[in-house]
């Protein structure tokens, strides 16, 4: 088992995978920042100064009881909440990352795709009679038109 693990680590794919994971995590952080700090504030402003991160439904008030101005305040008070604004932000993050991955995979396939080789020309099934120049089957030994011997 140890030998198999060492062989796996020595392959070049492990480093590629590690780089991909690190780049994916960094990309996720950039997208999260984009959604939270660039995309959602104008949407919230257009909808009446709504901060999506703090949109919640209180199921059970904490100590002290609500109303709570923010999700952090409700969590600090021990309230049970459904933080659907934060969930909406996470869904938007996911959709943007999924779109980016889809575009990257499509581009990669387009760049690495090899064109299909042209099909080989089909074997001829007919030939021309050297005497009357009519088209006849390739296996014919006598022309059906001029009756010339073709052997």
DSSP file (Angstrom, degrees, kcal/mol; ACC not computed):
  #  RESIDUE AA STRUCTURE BP1 BP2  ACC     N-H-->O    O-->H-N    N-H-->O    O-->H-N    TCO  KAPPA ALPHA  PHI   PSI    X-CA   Y-CA   Z-CA
    1    1 A X     >        0   0    0      0, 0.0     4,-2.1     0, 0.0     5,-0.1   0.000 360.0 360.0 360.0 -42.8    0.0    0.0    0.0
    2    2 A X  H  >  +     0   0    0      1,-0.2     4,-2.4     2,-0.2     5,-0.2   0.887 360.0  52.1 -63.0 -39.2    2.8    2.4    0.9
    3    3 A X  H  > S+     0   0    0      2,-0.2     4,-2.4     1,-0.2    -1,-0.2   0.912 108.8  50.3 -63.8 -43.0    4.5    1.7   -2.5
    4    4 A X  H  > S+     0   0    0      1,-0.2     4,-2.1     2,-0.2    -1,-0.2   0.894 110.1  50.7 -61.8 -40.0    1.3    2.5   -4.3
    5    5 A X  H  X S+     0   0    0     -4,-2.1     4,-2.4     2,-0.2    -2,-0.2   0.926 110.1  49.0 -64.7 -44.2    0.9    5.7   -2.5
    6    6 A X  H  X S+     0   0    0     -4,-2.4     4,-2.0     1,-0.2    -2,-0.2   0.899 110.7  51.0 -63.0 -39.8    4.5    6.8   -3.3
    7    7 A X  H  X S+     0   0    0     -4,-2.4     4,-0.9     1,-0.2    -1,-0.2   0.895 109.9  50.6 -63.1 -39.1    3.9    5.9   -7.0
    8    8 A X  H >< S+     0   0    0     -4,-2.1     3,-0.6     1,-0.2     6,-0.3   0.917 110.7  48.4 -63.6 -44.0    0.8    8.0   -6.9
    9    9 A X  H 3< S+     0   0    0     -4,-2.4    -1,-0.2     1,-0.2    -2,-0.2   0.850 106.6  57.3 -65.8 -34.5    2.6   11.0   -5.4
   10   10 A X  H 3< S+     0   0    0     -4,-2.0    -1,-0.2    -5,-0.2    -2,-0.2   0.711  85.4  99.1 -72.9 -19.8    5.5   10.8   -7.9
   11   11 A X  S XX S-     0   0    0     -4,-0.9     3,-0.8    -3,-0.6     4,-0.5  -0.343  80.5-126.6 -65.9 150.8    3.1   11.1  -10.9
   12   12 A X  H 3> S+     0   0    0      1,-0.2     4,-1.6     2,-0.2     3,-0.3   0.706 101.1  74.8 -70.0 -20.5    2.9   14.6  -12.4
   13   13 A X  H 3> S+     0   0    0      1,-0.2     4,-2.7     2,-0.2    -1,-0.2   0.801  85.5  63.0 -65.4 -28.4   -0.9   14.6  -12.0
   14   14 A X  H <> S+     0   0    0     -3,-0.8     4,-2.5    -6,-0.3    -1,-0.2   0.921 104.6  45.7 -64.6 -43.3   -0.7   15.2   -8.3
   15   15 A X  H  X S+     0   0    0     -4,-0.5     4,-2.6    -3,-0.3     5,-0.2   0.908 112.6  51.1 -66.1 -40.5    1.0   18.6   -8.7
   16   16 A X  H  X S+     0   0    0     -4,-1.6     4,-2.3     1,-0.2    -2,-0.2   0.918 111.5  48.0 -60.6 -42.5   -1.5   19.5  -11.4
   17   17 A X  H  X S+     0   0    0     -4,-2.7     4,-2.3     2,-0.2    -2,-0.2   0.909 111.1  50.4 -65.0 -42.3   -4.4   18.6   -9.1
   18   18 A X  H  X S+     0   0    0     -4,-2.5     4,-2.3     2,-0.2    -2,-0.2   0.917 111.2  48.3 -63.1 -43.4   -2.9   20.5   -6.2
   19   19 A X  H  X S+     0   0    0     -4,-2.6     4,-2.7     1,-0.2     5,-0.2   0.909 111.1  51.7 -62.8 -41.5   -2.4   23.6   -8.3
   20   20 A X  H  X S+     0   0    0     -4,-2.3     4,-2.4    -5,-0.2    -2,-0.2   0.894 109.7  48.9 -62.3 -40.6   -6.0   23.3   -9.6
   21   21 A X  H  X S+     0   0    0     -4,-2.3     4,-2.3     2,-0.2    -2,-0.2   0.924 113.0  46.7 -66.1 -44.1   -7.4   23.0   -6.0
   22   22 A X  H  X S+     0   0    0     -4,-2.3     4,-2.3     1,-0.2    -2,-0.2   0.923 114.6  46.9 -64.0 -44.0   -5.5   26.1   -4.9
   23   23 A X  H  X S+     0   0    0     -4,-2.7     4,-2.7     1,-0.2    -1,-0.2   0.884 111.4  52.4 -66.1 -37.3   -6.5   28.1   -7.9
   24   24 A X  H  X S+     0   0    0     -4,-2.4     4,-2.4    -5,-0.2    -2,-0.2   0.905 109.5  48.6 -64.0 -41.5  -10.1   27.0   -7.5
   25   25 A X  H  X S+     0   0    0     -4,-2.3     4,-2.0     2,-0.2    -2,-0.2   0.916 113.3  47.3 -64.6 -42.3  -10.1   28.1   -3.9
   26   26 A X  H  X S+     0   0    0     -4,-2.3     4,-2.1     2,-0.2    -2,-0.2   0.913 112.2  49.8 -65.1 -41.8   -8.6   31.5   -4.8
   27   27 A X  H  X S+     0   0    0     -4,-2.7     4,-2.6     1,-0.2    -2,-0.2   0.897 108.6  53.4 -63.6 -39.9  -11.2   31.9   -7.7
   28   28 A X  H  X S+     0   0    0     -4,-2.4     4,-2.5     1,-0.2    -1,-0.2   0.893 108.3  50.0 -60.7 -40.4  -14.0   31.0   -5.2
   29   29 A X  H  X S+     0   0    0     -4,-2.0     4,-2.2     2,-0.2    -1,-0.2   0.894 110.7  49.5 -65.6 -39.5  -12.8   33.7   -2.9
   30   30 A X  H  X S+     0   0    0     -4,-2.1     4,-2.6     2,-0.2    -2,-0.2   0.927 112.5  47.1 -65.2 -44.5  -12.7   36.3   -5.7
   31   31 A X  H  X S+     0   0    0     -4,-2.6     4,-2.8     2,-0.2     5,-0.2   0.910 110.7  52.3 -64.5 -41.2  -16.2   35.3   -6.9
   32   32 A X  H  X S+     0   0    0     -4,-2.5     4,-2.7     1,-0.2     5,-0.2   0.924 111.7  46.3 -60.7 -43.9  -17.5   35.5   -3.3
   33   33 A X  H  X S+     0   0    0     -4,-2.2     4,-2.8     2,-0.2     5,-0.5   0.908 111.6  52.3 -63.9 -41.5  -16.1   39.0   -2.9
   34   34 A X  H  X>S+     0   0    0     -4,-2.6     5,-2.6     2,-0.2     4,-1.9   0.933 113.9  42.6 -59.7 -46.6  -17.5   40.0   -6.3
   35   35 A X  I  <>S+     0   0    0     -4,-2.8     5,-2.6     3,-0.2     6,-0.3   0.948 120.7  40.4 -66.1 -48.6  -21.0   38.9   -5.4
   36   36 A X  I  <5S+     0   0    0     -4,-2.7    -2,-0.2    -5,-0.2    -1,-0.2   0.841 129.4  26.1 -71.4 -34.2  -20.9   40.3   -1.8
   37   37 A X  I  <5S+     0   0    0     -4,-2.8    -3,-0.2    -5,-0.2    -2,-0.2   0.646 133.9  21.3-109.3 -17.2  -19.2   43.6   -2.5
   38   38 A X  I  X5S+     0   0    0     -4,-1.9     4,-0.6    -5,-0.5    -3,-0.2   0.753 124.7  35.7-117.8 -46.7  -19.9   44.5   -6.2
   39   39 A X  I  ><S+     0   0    0     -5,-2.6     4,-1.2     2,-0.1    -4,-0.2   0.940 116.6  43.9 -81.5 -48.8  -23.0   42.6   -7.5
   40   40 A X  H  ><S+     0   0    0     -5,-2.6     4,-3.2    -6,-0.3     5,-0.3   0.843 101.9  64.0 -74.2 -35.1  -25.4   42.5   -4.5
   41   41 A X  H  > S+     0   0    0     -6,-0.3     4,-2.5     1,-0.2    -1,-0.2   0.931 106.5  43.6 -57.5 -46.0  -25.1   46.1   -3.2
   42   42 A X  H  X S+     0   0    0     -4,-0.6     4,-2.4     2,-0.2    -1,-0.2   0.899 115.2  49.9 -65.6 -35.2  -26.5   47.7   -6.3
   43   43 A X  H  X S+     0   0    0     -4,-1.2     4,-1.4     2,-0.2    -2,-0.2   0.932 112.6  47.3 -64.9 -43.9  -29.2   45.1   -6.5
   44   44 A X  H  < S+     0   0    0     -4,-3.2     6,-2.3     1,-0.2     5,-0.5   0.881 111.7  50.7 -63.1 -38.8  -30.1   45.7   -2.8
   45   45 A X  H >X S+     0   0    0     -4,-2.5     3,-1.4     4,-0.3     4,-0.6   0.903 109.0  51.0 -65.2 -41.5  -30.1   49.5   -3.4
   46   46 A X  H 3< S+     0   0    0     -4,-2.4    -1,-0.2     1,-0.3    -2,-0.2   0.795 108.9  52.5 -66.8 -27.3  -32.4   49.1   -6.4
   47   47 A X  T 3< S-     0   0    0     -4,-1.4    -1,-0.3    -5,-0.2    -2,-0.2   0.248 138.6 -73.7 -93.6  13.0  -34.8   47.0   -4.2
   48   48 A X  T <4 S-     0   0    0     -3,-1.4    -3,-0.2    -5,-0.1    -2,-0.2   0.867  84.0 -55.6 100.7  45.7  -34.9   49.6   -1.4
   49   49 A X  S  < S+     0   0    0     -4,-0.6     2,-0.5    -5,-0.5    -4,-0.3   0.909  82.3 167.4  56.8  49.4  -31.6   49.5    0.4
   50   50 A X        -     0   0    0     -6,-2.3     2,-0.8    -9,-0.1    -1,-0.2  -0.814  30.6-149.9 -96.4 130.3  -31.8   45.8    1.2
   51   51 A X    >   -     0   0    0     -2,-0.5     3,-1.6     1,-0.2     4,-0.3  -0.879   7.8-161.2 -97.4 106.3  -28.6   44.1    2.5
   52   52 A X  G >  S+     0   0    0     -2,-0.8     3,-1.3     1,-0.3    36,-0.2   0.808  85.4  64.5 -60.1 -31.1  -29.0   40.5    1.3
   53   53 A X  G 3  S+     0   0    0      1,-0.3    33,-0.4    32,-0.1    -1,-0.3   0.795 106.6  43.8 -63.4 -26.9  -26.5   39.2    3.8
   54   54 A X  G <  S+     0   0    0     -3,-1.6     2,-0.5    31,-0.1    -1,-0.3   0.283  80.4 118.0-104.6  10.2  -28.8   40.2    6.7
   55   55 A X    <   +     0   0    0     -3,-1.3    30,-2.2    -4,-0.3    31,-0.5  -0.678  42.4 146.4 -78.1 123.9  -32.2   39.0    5.2
   56   56 A X        -     0   0    0     -2,-0.5     2,-0.5    27,-0.2    27,-0.2  -0.968  47.7-130.2-152.9 163.2  -33.4   36.3    7.6
   57   57 A X  E     -A   82   0A   0     25,-2.0    25,-2.6    -2,-0.3     2,-0.6  -0.990  26.2-138.5-119.9 122.1  -36.5   34.8    9.1
   58   58 A X  E     +A   81   0A   0     -2,-0.5    23,-0.2    23,-0.2     3,-0.2  -0.703  23.3 176.1 -84.2 120.3  -36.5   34.4   12.9
   59   59 A X  E    S+     0   0A   0     21,-3.1     2,-0.3    -2,-0.6    22,-0.2   0.821  75.8   8.2 -88.6 -37.6  -37.9   31.1   14.0
   60   60 A X  E    S-A   80   0A   0     20,-1.8    20,-2.6     5,-0.0    -1,-0.3  -0.959  80.5-125.1-148.0 125.8  -37.2   31.5   17.7
   61   61 A X        -     0   0    0     -2,-0.3     4,-0.2    18,-0.2     2,-0.1  -0.299  24.2-147.3 -69.2 153.1  -36.0   34.7   19.4
   62   62 A X        -     0   0    0      2,-0.4     2,-0.5    17,-0.1    16,-0.2  -0.061  41.7 -45.7-100.1-155.5  -32.9   34.6   21.5
   63   63 A X  S    S+     0   0    0     14,-2.6     2,-0.1     1,-0.1    16,-0.0  -0.955 132.4  31.4-120.6 109.8  -31.9   36.5   24.6
   64   64 A X  S    S-     0   0    0     -2,-0.5    -2,-0.4     2,-0.1    -1,-0.1   0.491 107.7-122.6 -77.1 155.7  -32.5   39.4   24.3
   65   65 A X        -     0   0    0     -4,-0.2    -2,-0.1    -2,-0.1    -1,-0.0  -0.271  42.7 -97.3 -67.9 158.1  -35.5   39.0   22.1
   66   66 A X        +     0   0    0     -4,-0.1     2,-0.2     2,-0.1    -1,-0.1   0.210  69.1 137.0 -66.2-170.2  -35.6   40.7   18.6
   67   67 A X        -     0   0    0      0, 0.0     2,-0.4     0, 0.0    -6,-0.0   0.432  57.1-160.0 -74.6 150.9  -36.0   42.5   16.4
   68   68 A X        -     0   0    0     -2,-0.2    -2,-0.1     1,-0.1     3,-0.1  -0.869  17.6-153.7-108.1 135.5  -32.4   42.0   15.2
   69   69 A X  S    S+     0   0    0     -2,-0.4     2,-0.3     1,-0.1    -1,-0.1   0.763  78.5  16.1 -77.9 -25.9  -30.8   44.5   12.9
   70   70 A X  S  > S-     0   0    0      1,-0.1     4,-1.9   -15,-0.0     5,-0.1  -0.937  74.2-112.9-144.6 164.8  -28.3   42.0   11.5
   71   71 A X  H  > S+     0   0    0     -2,-0.3     4,-2.5     1,-0.2     5,-0.2   0.886 117.4  54.7 -64.7 -40.4  -27.7   38.3   11.1
   72   72 A X  H  > S+     0   0    0      1,-0.2     4,-2.2     2,-0.2    -1,-0.2   0.896 107.3  50.2 -62.1 -39.8  -24.6   38.5   13.4
   73   73 A X  H  > S+     0   0    0      2,-0.2     4,-1.7     1,-0.2    -1,-0.2   0.896 111.3  48.4 -65.7 -40.3  -26.7   40.2   16.1
   74   74 A X  H  <>S+     0   0    0     -4,-1.9     5,-2.6     2,-0.2     4,-0.5   0.903 112.7  47.8 -67.0 -40.7  -29.4   37.5   15.9
   75   75 A X  H ><5S+     0   0    0     -4,-2.5     3,-0.8     1,-0.2    -2,-0.2   0.872 109.6  53.3 -67.6 -36.4  -26.7   34.7   16.1
   76   76 A X  H 3<5S+     0   0    0     -4,-2.2    -1,-0.2     1,-0.2    -2,-0.2   0.859 108.1  51.0 -65.8 -34.7  -25.0   36.5   19.0
   77   77 A X  T 3<5S-     0   0    0     -4,-1.7   -14,-2.6    -5,-0.1    -1,-0.2   0.566 118.0-114.8 -79.1  -8.0  -28.3   36.5   20.9
   78   78 A X  T < 5 +     0   0    0     -3,-0.8    -3,-0.2    -4,-0.5    -2,-0.1   0.703  58.6 160.2  83.4  19.7  -28.8   32.8   20.2
   79   79 A X      < -     0   0    0     -5,-2.6     2,-0.7    -6,-0.2    -1,-0.2  -0.439  42.7-124.7 -74.7 149.4  -31.8   33.2   18.0
   80   80 A X  E     +A   60   0A   0    -20,-2.6   -21,-3.1    -2,-0.1   -20,-1.8  -0.864  44.8 168.1 -94.4 118.5  -32.8   30.4   15.6
   81   81 A X  E     -A   58   0A   0     -2,-0.7     2,-0.7   -23,-0.2   -23,-0.2  -0.901  42.1-133.4-132.1 156.4  -33.0   31.9   12.1
   82   82 A X  E     -A   57   0A   0    -25,-2.6   -25,-2.0    -2,-0.3     2,-1.6  -0.959  23.4-158.2-104.6 110.7  -33.2   30.9    8.5
   83   83 A X     >  +     0   0    0     -2,-0.7     4,-1.7   -27,-0.2   -27,-0.2  -0.559  28.8 157.8 -91.2  72.4  -30.6   33.1    6.8
   84   84 A X  H  >  +     0   0    0     -2,-1.6     4,-2.1     1,-0.2    -1,-0.2   0.699  67.4  61.5 -75.9 -18.0  -32.0   33.0    3.3
   85   85 A X  H  > S+     0   0    0    -30,-2.2     4,-2.0     2,-0.2    -1,-0.2   0.920 107.0  44.9 -68.8 -44.1  -30.2   36.2    2.2
   86   86 A X  H  > S+     0   0    0    -31,-0.5     4,-2.1   -33,-0.4    -2,-0.2   0.878 112.4  53.2 -64.9 -37.3  -26.8   34.6    2.9
   87   87 A X  H  X S+     0   0    0     -4,-1.7     4,-2.5     2,-0.2    -2,-0.2   0.907 106.3  52.4 -63.3 -41.5  -28.1   31.4    1.1
   88   88 A X  H  X S+     0   0    0     -4,-2.1     4,-2.3     1,-0.2    -2,-0.2   0.911 108.5  50.8 -61.0 -42.8  -29.1   33.6   -1.9
   89   89 A X  H  X S+     0   0    0     -4,-2.0     4,-2.5     1,-0.2    -1,-0.2   0.911 110.4  49.8 -59.4 -42.2  -25.5   35.0   -2.0
   90   90 A X  H  X S+     0   0    0     -4,-2.1     4,-2.5     2,-0.2    -2,-0.2   0.892 109.1  51.3 -65.9 -39.9  -24.1   31.5   -1.9
   91   91 A X  H  X S+     0   0    0     -4,-2.5     4,-2.5     2,-0.2    -1,-0.2   0.916 110.6  48.6 -63.1 -42.7  -26.4   30.4   -4.8
   92   92 A X  H  X S+     0   0    0     -4,-2.3     4,-2.3     2,-0.2    -2,-0.2   0.912 110.1  52.4 -64.3 -41.5  -25.3   33.3   -6.9
   93   93 A X  H  X S+     0   0    0     -4,-2.5     4,-2.5     1,-0.2     5,-0.2   0.945 110.6  48.5 -55.2 -48.6  -21.6   32.5   -6.1
   94   94 A X  H  X S+     0   0    0     -4,-2.5     4,-3.1     1,-0.2     5,-0.2   0.917 110.0  50.7 -59.9 -45.4  -22.2   28.9   -7.2
   95   95 A X  H  X S+     0   0    0     -4,-2.5     4,-2.2     1,-0.2    -1,-0.2   0.892 111.5  47.6 -62.9 -39.8  -23.9   30.0  -10.5
   96   96 A X  H  X S+     0   0    0     -4,-2.3     4,-2.3     2,-0.2    -1,-0.2   0.924 114.4  46.2 -67.0 -43.4  -21.0   32.3  -11.4
   97   97 A X  H  X S+     0   0    0     -4,-2.5     4,-2.7     2,-0.2     5,-0.2   0.916 112.3  51.2 -65.2 -42.2  -18.4   29.7  -10.6
   98   98 A X  H  X S+     0   0    0     -4,-3.1     4,-2.5    -5,-0.2    -1,-0.2   0.903 110.7  48.9 -61.7 -40.8  -20.3   27.0  -12.5
   99   99 A X  H  X S+     0   0    0     -4,-2.2     4,-2.5    -5,-0.2    -1,-0.2   0.923 111.7  49.0 -63.4 -44.3  -20.5   29.4  -15.5
  100  100 A X  H  X S+     0   0    0     -4,-2.3     4,-2.4     2,-0.2    -2,-0.2   0.911 112.8  47.0 -63.3 -42.3  -16.8   30.1  -15.4
  101  101 A X  H  X S+     0   0    0     -4,-2.7     4,-2.8     2,-0.2     5,-0.2   0.913 111.3  52.0 -65.6 -41.8  -16.0   26.4  -15.1
  102  102 A X  H  X S+     0   0    0     -4,-2.5     4,-2.4    -5,-0.2    -2,-0.2   0.926 111.6  46.2 -59.3 -45.6  -18.3   25.6  -18.0
  103  103 A X  H  X S+     0   0    0     -4,-2.5     4,-2.4     2,-0.2    -1,-0.2   0.907 113.4  49.6 -64.2 -41.7  -16.7   28.3  -20.2
  104  104 A X  H  X S+     0   0    0     -4,-2.4     4,-2.6     2,-0.2    -2,-0.2   0.916 112.1  47.0 -64.7 -43.1  -13.2   27.1  -19.2
  105  105 A X  H  X S+     0   0    0     -4,-2.8     4,-2.6     2,-0.2     5,-0.2   0.909 112.8  49.7 -65.7 -41.4  -14.0   23.4  -20.0
  106  106 A X  H  X S+     0   0    0     -4,-2.4     4,-2.1    -5,-0.2    -2,-0.2   0.914 112.5  47.2 -63.3 -42.2  -15.6   24.3  -23.3
  107  107 A X  H  X S+     0   0    0     -4,-2.4     4,-2.4     2,-0.2    -2,-0.2   0.916 111.8  51.0 -64.6 -43.2  -12.5   26.4  -24.3
  108  108 A X  H  X S+     0   0    0     -4,-2.6     4,-2.6     1,-0.2     5,-0.2   0.918 110.8  48.3 -61.2 -44.1  -10.2   23.6  -23.2
  109  109 A X  H  X S+     0   0    0     -4,-2.6     4,-1.3     1,-0.2    -1,-0.2   0.891 111.9  50.1 -63.5 -38.3  -12.1   21.1  -25.3
  110  110 A X  H  < S+     0   0    0     -4,-2.1    -2,-0.2    -5,-0.2    -1,-0.2   0.894 114.0  44.3 -67.3 -39.5  -12.0   23.5  -28.3
  111  111 A X  H  < S+     0   0    0     -4,-2.4    -2,-0.2     1,-0.2    -1,-0.2   0.886 120.6  38.7 -72.7 -39.7   -8.3   24.0  -28.0
  112  112 A X  H  < S+     0   0    0     -4,-2.6     2,-0.2    -5,-0.2    -1,-0.2   0.563  87.9 113.0 -90.5  -8.0   -7.4   20.4  -27.5
  113  113 A X     <  -     0   0    0     -4,-1.3     2,-0.4    -5,-0.2    -4,-0.0  -0.464  59.0-144.7 -69.1 128.9   -9.9   18.9  -29.9
  114  114 A X        -     0   0    0     -2,-0.2     3,-0.1     1,-0.1    -2,-0.1  -0.772  23.5-110.1 -92.9 137.9   -8.2   17.3  -32.9
  115  115 A X        -     0   0    0     -2,-0.4     2,-0.2     1,-0.1     3,-0.1  -0.367  37.1-104.3 -66.6 146.6  -10.0   17.6  -36.2
  116  116 A X        -     0   0    0      1,-0.1    -1,-0.1    -2,-0.0     3,-0.1  -0.479  39.8-109.6 -69.2 137.0  -11.4   14.3  -37.5
  117  117 A X        -     0   0    0     -2,-0.2    -1,-0.1     1,-0.1     2,-0.1  -0.360  39.2 -98.0 -66.8 149.0   -9.4   12.9  -40.3
  118  118 A X        -     0   0    0      1,-0.1    -1,-0.1    -3,-0.1     3,-0.1  -0.397  46.6-101.5 -65.3 141.1  -11.0   13.0  -43.7
  119  119 A X        -     0   0    0      1,-0.1    -1,-0.1    -3,-0.1     3,-0.1  -0.360  40.1-104.9 -65.4 144.0  -12.6    9.8  -44.7
  120  120 A X        -     0   0    0      1,-0.1    -1,-0.1    -3,-0.1     3,-0.1  -0.379  44.3 -96.0 -66.1 144.1  -10.7    7.6  -47.1
  121  121 A X        -     0   0    0      1,-0.1    -1,-0.1    -3,-0.1     3,-0.1  -0.355  46.1-106.6 -63.2 142.4  -12.0    7.6  -50.6
  122  122 A X        -     0   0    0      1,-0.1    -1,-0.1    -3,-0.1     2,-0.1  -0.341  36.5 -99.0 -69.0 147.9  -14.3    4.7  -51.3
  123  123 A X        -     0   0    0      1,-0.1    -1,-0.1    -3,-0.1     2,-0.1  -0.425  46.6-104.7 -63.6 139.0  -13.1    1.9  -53.4
  124  124 A X        -     0   0    0      1,-0.1    -1,-0.1    -2,-0.1     3,-0.1  -0.405  29.2-169.8 -68.2 144.2  -14.4    2.3  -57.0
  125  125 A X        +     0   0    0     -2,-0.1    13,-2.0    -3,-0.1     2,-0.3   0.459  68.4  45.5-109.9  -6.6  -17.2   -0.1  -57.9
  126  126 A X  E     -B  137   0B   0     11,-0.3     2,-0.3    12,-0.1    11,-0.2  -0.901  59.1-168.2-133.2 163.1  -17.2    0.7  -61.7
  127  127 A X  E     -B  136   0B   0      9,-2.9     9,-3.2    -2,-0.3     2,-0.5  -0.897  28.9-103.9-140.4 170.9  -14.7    1.1  -64.5
  128  128 A X  E     -B  135   0B   0     -2,-0.3     2,-0.3     7,-0.2     7,-0.2  -0.842  31.2-118.9-103.1 134.6  -14.8    2.4  -68.0
  129  129 A X     >  -     0   0    0      5,-2.7     4,-1.7    -2,-0.5     5,-0.0  -0.547  18.3-142.7 -67.1 127.2  -14.8    0.0  -71.0
  130  130 A X  T  4 S+     0   0    0     -2,-0.3    -1,-0.2     1,-0.2    -2,-0.0   0.650  95.5  42.8 -69.1 -11.5  -11.7    0.8  -73.0
  131  131 A X  T  4 S+     0   0    0      3,-0.1    -1,-0.2    17,-0.0    -2,-0.0   0.882 130.7  15.6 -99.6 -50.8  -13.6    0.2  -76.3
  132  132 A X  T  4 S-     0   0    0      2,-0.1    -2,-0.2    16,-0.0    -3,-0.0   0.518  90.9-131.9-104.9  -6.2  -17.0    1.8  -76.0
  133  133 A X     <  +     0   0    0     -4,-1.7     2,-0.3     1,-0.2    -3,-0.1   0.747  55.5 144.0  61.7  28.0  -16.2    4.1  -72.9
  134  134 A X        -     0   0    0      1,-0.0    -5,-2.7    -5,-0.0     2,-0.5  -0.663  57.5-106.0 -91.5 152.9  -19.4    3.0  -71.1
  135  135 A X  E     +B  128   0B   0     -2,-0.3     2,-0.3    -7,-0.2    -7,-0.2  -0.686  48.1 170.2 -83.5 127.0  -19.4    2.6  -67.3
  136  136 A X  E     -B  127   0B   0     -9,-3.2    -9,-2.9    -2,-0.5     7,-0.1  -0.888  42.0 -77.3-133.3 160.9  -19.4   -1.1  -66.3
  137  137 A X  E >   -B  126   0B   0     -2,-0.3     3,-1.4   -11,-0.2   -11,-0.3  -0.268  41.6-122.9 -58.3 146.4  -19.0   -3.0  -63.0
  138  138 A X  T 3  S+     0   0    0    -13,-2.0   -12,-0.1     1,-0.3    -1,-0.1   0.781 109.7  52.2 -65.6 -27.8  -15.4   -3.3  -61.9
  139  139 A X  T 3  S+     0   0    0    -14,-0.3    -1,-0.3   -12,-0.0    -2,-0.1   0.460  81.6 122.5 -87.7  -0.8  -15.5   -7.2  -61.9
  140  140 A X    <   -     0   0    0     -3,-1.4     3,-0.1     1,-0.1    -4,-0.1  -0.355  39.6-173.8 -64.7 138.8  -16.9   -7.4  -65.4
  141  141 A X  S    S+     0   0    0      1,-0.3     9,-3.2    -2,-0.0    10,-0.6   0.462  76.4  38.4-107.9  -8.6  -14.8   -9.5  -67.9
  142  142 A X  B    S-C  149   0C   0      7,-0.2     2,-0.3     8,-0.2    -1,-0.3  -0.994  87.9-117.1-141.9 136.3  -17.0   -8.7  -70.8
  143  143 A X     >  -     0   0    0      5,-2.3     4,-1.6    -2,-0.4    -7,-0.0  -0.567  14.9-151.4 -73.1 125.9  -18.6   -5.3  -71.7
  144  144 A X  T  4 S+     0   0    0     -2,-0.3    -1,-0.1     2,-0.2    -8,-0.0   0.654  93.4  47.9 -72.8 -12.1  -22.4   -5.6  -71.7
  145  145 A X  T  4 S+     0   0    0      3,-0.1    -1,-0.2   -11,-0.1    -2,-0.0   0.903 130.6  12.7 -92.4 -50.8  -22.7   -2.8  -74.2
  146  146 A X  T  4 S-     0   0    0      2,-0.1    -2,-0.2   -12,-0.0    -1,-0.0   0.455  91.8-130.1-107.9  -1.5  -20.1   -3.7  -76.9
  147  147 A X     <  +     0   0    0     -4,-1.6     2,-0.1     1,-0.2    -3,-0.1   0.674  49.2 160.7  59.4  22.7  -19.4   -7.3  -75.8
  148  148 A X        -     0   0    0      1,-0.1    -5,-2.3    -6,-0.0     2,-0.5  -0.464  46.3-114.1 -71.9 145.1  -15.7   -6.7  -75.9
  149  149 A X  B     -C  142   0C   0     -7,-0.2    -7,-0.2     1,-0.1    -1,-0.1  -0.705  31.0-175.3 -80.9 123.8  -13.5   -9.1  -73.9
  150  150 A X              0   0    0     -9,-3.2    -8,-0.2    -2,-0.5    -1,-0.1   0.366 360.0 360.0-103.1   3.7  -11.9   -7.2  -71.0
  151  151 A X              0   0    0    -10,-0.6    -1,-0.2     0, 0.0    -9,-0.1   0.490 360.0 360.0 -80.9 360.0   -9.7  -10.0  -69.6
